[in-house]
Amino acid sequence: QVQLVESGGGLVQAGGSLRLSCAASGRTSSRYAMSWFRQAPGKEREFVAAISWSGGSTDYTDSVKGRFTISRDNAKNTVYLKMNSLKPEDTAVYYCAARTRPTISTSNYDYWGQGTQVTVSS
């Protein structure tokens, strides 16, 4: 089992930046790919970004490319999402996810955090 705890969310003005963190605990000796998803009010949860266990492969949804950067520090069992040039449409609950494979995926994840709220005001 892996437990995931997100932090770093908050209220920011459009054009601002935030950095989300996701700390993993439990069975962290395995090689997990990690990802961020988000869910806006009234919408389905959507894929945002993913990173392989080694950090050598990343993937982003088109709407955040060039603005968001996913990274990880395996020594700290933590994955990050740096979000720049935030827009009101980025407002959502952001969830961290882990899958029990080292390669990235946009949909197949086994463990989820409880989420952190990001609100971008116009």
URURGI-V567189 format. One record per helix or strand of 3 or more residues. SS is the DSSP state (a for helix, b for strand). FROM is the first residue (numbers start at 1). TO is the last residue. If there is no record, write none. Layout:
ss:SS from:FROM to:TO
ss:SS from:FROM to:TO
This chain:
ss:b from:2 to:7
ss:b from:10 to:13
ss:b from:18 to:26
ss:b from:33 to:39
ss:b from:46 to:51
ss:b from:58 to:60
ss:a from:62 to:64
ss:b from:68 to:73
ss:b from:78 to:83
ss:a from:88 to:90
ss:b from:92 to:99
ss:b from:116 to:121
